Structure formats: structure tokens, C-alpha cells
């Protein structure tokens, strides 16, 4: 039976002798609960305070979340290791136990790696073959298995990796790869990557992390001793292999605590499953306790009631309305109904834009859908951006996250670079020049190579003057990049290349094997479109973003504009008619996506829907039935 908690409750030493799962909805203060309990453990629990070596391990989903928890722990952080699951495995398993890694490579795949340098993870934000040419690898394959016409693209070569699904569901040790790659070449490609490149993909990090724990009990023992408590935030986003790793460590001595919300599991494309949380238990002598943190301190009554309706098929119904801090707040909140904005007339779009200008955000299913809401992008440019977006569906790239956090996509990094240089040109800011250079190389070499003398600064100004001469809103970004490259390769700038980029052959590339199918579209993006893309969609302070990117954030005013794609296999009418939220299928996941979007709003929630009479009737009928059945309050209106 579940035990109710508040976000301010601290688990006792006796309670911490059992594993636990904390179910907590949006706005319930689950991160507050997690952080306060960690602080309490590191200051009072004897297993931590009586040892200089033992620490609490806190695993969370993104680097941004790592930074946030680090900030909240502040001075207590010295007794805590805060990491993503990949960072934890690399630092604690892969790097310290290289010989065990190679043993598993040999045992599972028959690949004998004799590399002396350490094998580590692929560089965050870059292809696993970054810095290596496809010709070199194809020549390597030719020598390994002599045959004619080996000419695999860099993209195909990069995509050869361990098939974690085959391992999880059948215990198979196999690689997934393009059907265009001959089976006889696959293991040789992987041997090159592991032995010569010395990198593991993100999925391979999980695989080897788990297999090394299985194969060497000493590693497991060492981690259990070092981390007597392991807490996992946003556990609903954890994939099955990550869960196996956590459970394996908790089978003896270590206490595992997981915190999250099954209704916010929206990362199925990375293997996350709601059932991983709802059925969470750990084998061994310790039991597993279940806790609920009820309430929502973030949103108004109307917003919470709508969210409760969307998750009404969840028998736990973990969210209930908490009293407001004072009657004035409660009185004001009751005056703000949930508003359904219908249609896409110019007046409607202007109204949504006015909400954005007043501090609101628009949340969409895909970042391409956001272009419909940004004023000033013509239809031709919208079509181009949609084609570029759709090209990423067959890949694992979460395009906006990679653009904002990692600059993994080559054309995006090049565009960002040239736009930063333009900012430097307009402002005369040397800092903006350094920020741009930092996208491609470490700026520490500048002092060694010549520093910023008056002569160097003058050359930079001349370079920028020539690059941006004649620039207009309709200039193609690709043309500006080509102009920059042509100017930089002029004789008078040879020394500048060395000073800025530590090379004499730097050229700003924006098309790779990964982009070859959309190269023509990338070359058609105008300067004005790119400016809007980076300032309004691909920025940390974006006003238009996907629901996935908005997860963990909140605003006073939110416009939910999430329309199902073909891959969601549903419609808004179907969703509002019968919202299921726990199923591991695309239909229920879309409901969870919608739920996450609506729960980001603190005061005002607007839902943009097509002007469809059937949809409006369905929404009215189902919400009214829900209000009648639950005897709750939910004010809403169509505008």
C-alpha cells in the first residue's frame, strides 16, 4: 500500500533501509523532495558521515538537470556524485576497468582489441567518427577482407553499433547496421571504431556497463561500497538496460530510490517505458516501499483539473489540488478558465503572437510545427524547414536538444558560428568572436599563437567587413559561409588561421554525409529565417519549443499547440474522447506528451486546436462528464 508524503518530508533511517519509489506529478516538488532527502542523508546518516569515501549517487536524465541539482545542493554537493547514467558508467566502470571492457568485447563479439589508449565515450555532440575520413576506414576494410567497390558513407559506418534490443529481448550479442553494409564487414568496422577511434556510442556505454557488472563481481562490490545510496530522478525516462544496471547495484547493501511520474514518460524513442516505473522492484533482501507526493503547487485549479482529466485512466490519480497560499490567489485563479483557441485565421495567429510577446510560450509536437507561429517566415522557407526536420526522423537525433546543448549537427554549428561573427561585426565585440571560435576549437591556443595584437584585431575586422558586405535579410546563409571561407583563404589571412584556429587549413564546413539528402534545402535557408530559427526556436530562452524540450520547465502562460503526427496514430478528437495514459504505444504516449505540455502552465493555459465542430463537441461532452463524475471544478471556454 502506498504511503502519502509531502515534498518537505524526510525519510527516516529505518525507511532508508528499504528501496523506494516515489510517484510525484508535475508541480508536486519532487526535485525539492529528492534534494532535501540527500542533504539529510549526507549530514545525519552514519554510513556517510563516518566515511570520507562513501557518497550518495544521484542520477538524472540530462546535463541541464545535473547542473540544477548541483546548484540546489550547493555546499552539500561534496558528499554527492550527480551524473547522467552515461557519465556514471564511463567514470565508474568503463574508464577504471579497461581490461574488463576488452574481455567483454572479446567474449560477446569475438573482437580482440589491443588498443593501449583508453576507450571512452563518443564526444558529446559529435559523430563517433568525428575527425576520421570514410576513405581511411574503407581502405582498412579492403585490407581486412579484400574485395572490390567498398565505399560506405561515413553515416553508414557511424551507425554500426550494438543492438541493445536484441540483447534485452533475446540475449543476442549482435550489431545493428544499414542493410547496405555487407554482414562480413560489420565486425571489422566495429573493431576499427573500438581499437583505432577508441569510442563507444551511447547505447554501447549502457551495454558494456551492464555486462561488465555481470562479468566482474569486484566492480559491483566496489560500487556498492562507494555508493550506499543511489537515487534516480525522472525515473520514468529510464530505459530497460539502465533499469537493469540500477537494480543490479541494489541487490545487496545499496539502497535504491527512484522518483518520477509514469504520466510523464515521453521518451519511448530512447527506450523508456512507463511499466519500468509502475512495476519497479529490486531483487534481494530489501523490500521496496511505494510513496506518493500528492498535490500540485504550480498550477491553478482549472489547469490541474484538466490535467487530471487527461490522466483519468491512471488508477493512481496522483495529482490533487492543494490549497493556495492565500484567498486572494485563490480568488484570482478561479477567474482564469482554460481557453481553447480555434482555427488558424490571421486574427487567431496574431492573438497567439500577442501572448508570446507578453511572456508566454508555444509548445508544439515537433520543432518544425513551431514555424507556423513565427511571424515573418514565408511559406517557401517553412516548406524548406519542414523537409529538413522530416529528414531527422529515421535517426536518433533529438534535433533541438542537440542544437541548443551540443551543436552536433554540422550545418547548425556552421550557421551559429557565422551568425555569432555577424553579431561581433555589428557590435565590434571581441567576446563574440571568441564565442564563435569556441564552437570549433579551444581558445586557449590564441595566447600561444599570437594573442590579440592590434594588428590581429585589424585583420579580424577586415575579414568580417568583407564577409558581411552586402548582407541582407534575403541573403543565403550558405553564400555567406562560402564568402567567409574564400576570404579566409586569402594570402593575407594565413597567419590569422593559425592564430584563431590553430591550423593553416581551417574551412567552415556545413554539409556532411549525414546531410547529403537535404543539402539542397540547407543551402536555401535565408539569413532572416536562420536568425528567427536561432533566436526564437533554437535558444535556451526560446518562446517556441517542443513539448520534450519544455519538460521540467514552467511559465505563467502556455499555449499548447501539439497536433498528432502520422506516427502518433491518433487525433485530438480520439485523445479527448478517451485519453489513455499508461499504455506503451504511440497513442497513449501522445496523451502523455499533451499532459506534460498542459502541466507546464502556472496561471493561464491556452490550447490551440483546429476549428473542427466534432472536436469541440467531443471536448465539451467529455470534460462535462468528467466534472460531473468527479464533482470537481473545471472552467473552460472556446474562443
Secondary structure, DSSP 8 states (H G I E B T S, - for coil): --EEE-TT----TTGGGSEEEEEE-TTS-HHHHHHHHHHHHHHH-HHHHT-SS--EEEE-SSHHHHHHHHHHHGGGGGGEEEE-HHHHHIIIIITTTHHHHHHHHHHHH-------S--EE--TTS-TTTT--HHHHHHHHHHHS--S-----HHHHHT-EE-HHHHHHH----EE--TTS-HHHHHHHHHIIIIII-EE-HHHHHHHHHHHHHH-HHHHHHHHHH-SEEEESSGGG-BHHHHHHHHHHTTTT-EEEEEE-GGG---GGGTB-HHHHHT----SSS-EEEEEE---SSS-HHHHHHHHHHTTT-TT--------SSHHHHHHHTT--EEEEE---HHHHHHHHHHHHTT-EEEESSGGGGGGGSTT--HHHHHHHHHHHHTTTTSS--HHHIIIII--SHHHHHHHHHHHHHHHHHHT-HHHHHHHHTTTS-TTHHHHHT---HHHHHHHHHHHHHHHTT--TTSBHHHHHHHHHHHHTSGGGHHHHHHHHSSS--------GGGGGGHHHHTT-BHHHHHHIIIIISSTT-SEEEHHHHTT--EEEEEEE----GGGT--HHHHHHS---S-SSHHHHHHHHHHHHHTTEEEEEEEEE---HHHHHHHHHHHHHHHHHHT----EEE-
